[in-house]
Amino acid sequence: MTLSLDEKIQLEDDYMPRECAAWDENPEQKYARYELRGILDEAVGPLSAPLRTVFIIRDMDELTTEETAEAINLSVPVVKSRLLRARLQLREKLTKHCQRGNSRE
């Protein structure tokens, strides 16, 4: 069934125009995503190349662990180990970043 957005919805005794919700981000959401991406890029950059590669492919590109292992020719246990180490290092860096941000308030 196809509906025209120009058609009005008939109520009991009146008509009402159809409304469509905006699906795009508002400026505040766009800025927050941009700012978060910058913080994450700053934290990911110093990781060693093997950890950074696994983290980016697995978590940022959203491949499965198996797909990540296949993509970079590693075993699944090695990918899991590197991913854990990368996440732990990032958690430490991001925790420090958040604590610095909260101390400014």
N, C-alpha and C positions, 0 to 999 in steps of 0.2 A: 504494500500500500504506500502510495506517495502522497505527501501532504505539501501544500504550498505554504511558504512562510508568509505570503501576502494574504492568505485567507484568514478571516477573523473567526474566532471561536464563538459559537452560539451558546449563550447562557439562557436561562429561563425566559427572561424578557429583554435581553440586551445582547450586544455583540462586544467582544473584547479582542484586541489585536493579539496575535501570537507573539510570544517573547522568546528570544533565544539567549541563553546564558553565554557570556564570553568565556571561551576555553583557554585563552592565552593568559600568560602571567601578567599580573599588574606590575608597575614599575618597582614597587618595593620588593616583590618576590624575585624579579629579575636581578636587582642589585644584591639581594641576600645570596642568591645562587652564585653570582659573579664573585662576591666577596669570599664565600665559602670555597669556591674553586681556587682562588688565589692562595688562601690559607693552606689548602690541601696540597697544591703544587709546591708551595714553599716547604712543606713538611716532607713530601715525597722526594724532592730533588736530591737531598743529601744521602738517601739510602744507597747502599752499594748497588751496582748494576744488576747483579743476579736477583736481589730482593726486590728492587724497583720494577724489574721486568715482570716478575711473577705477580706482584701486587697490581700493576697496571692491567695486565692481561686478565687476571682472575677477577679482581674487584671493580675496576673502573670500566673495562670492556665487557664485563659480566659473562665471561666464558665459564664453563664448568671446570672443576679441577681436572677432570680427564681431558677436556679440550685444551686446557692450558698446557698440560704435560705433553700432549701430542704436538701442539703448536711450537713448543720450544725444545722438543726432543729430550724430555726429562721423564723420570718415573713419577708416578703419582705421589709416593711418599716424599720425594725430594721437593715437589711442588708444595705439598702440605707443610713441610718443615720450613721452607723459605717464606711461605705466606704467613705462617705463625710468627716467625721472627720479624717480618716486615710490619705486621699489624702491631706487635708489641712495641717496636721502636716508634711507630707512628703514634700509638696511644700515649707513650711517654712524651713525645714532642708536642702533641696537641693538648695534652693535659697541662703542660707548662705554659703553652700559649694561652689557654683559657684562664689559667690562674693569673697570668700577667694582665689579661684583659679585665678580669674582675677586680684586681687591686687598684685599677685606675678610677673605679667608680666611687 
